Amino acid sequence: MSPVGGIGINVAIHDAVAAGNILARGLRAGPVPEALLAEVQKRREWPMRMTQGLQVVVQNLVIRNVLQMQKKPHAPFLVKLFKWFPALRRIPGRIIGMGFRPEHVRPPEAV
């Protein structure tokens, strides 16, 4: 996980909540079958891939230019879109804050 966006802890919390929701019933019964562990992985793999892909894009389009400073940094087209259409500014905040698949703690009786 890249530190870009500072979203590693968010992803870790989502992973933990998903694992708790999926594994709770199995843990009450004893050892957890591998099938439940695979279910956790299946649920969290897509959002993780999307998050890492987004981090790579930000790294390549924004941060790399600033770090290399071979030319005057310029705003990528996507950033210009945010300037032209302010409603779009909510999208990165939502993705960084809530992730691609937000997880919510389910009460034990719902699990």
KARA-V300889 format. One record per pair of residues at least 24 apart in sequence whose ideal C-beta (glycine too) atoms are under 6 Angstrom apart, sorted by sequence separation. I is the first residue (numbers start at 1). J is the second residue. D is the distance in whole Angstrom. If there is no record, write none. Layout:
i | j | d
I | J | D
I | J | D
This chain:
i | j | d
18 | 43 | 5
18 | 44 | 5
15 | 44 | 5
11 | 51 | 6
50 | 100 | 4
4 | 55 | 4
47 | 99 | 6
2 | 55 | 4
47 | 100 | 4
4 | 58 | 5
47 | 101 | 4
4 | 59 | 5
14 | 99 | 5
18 | 103 | 5
21 | 106 | 5
17 | 103 | 4
25 | 111 | 5
24 | 111 | 4
17 | 105 | 6
7 | 96 | 5
10 | 99 | 6
14 | 103 | 5
21 | 111 | 6
5 | 96 | 5
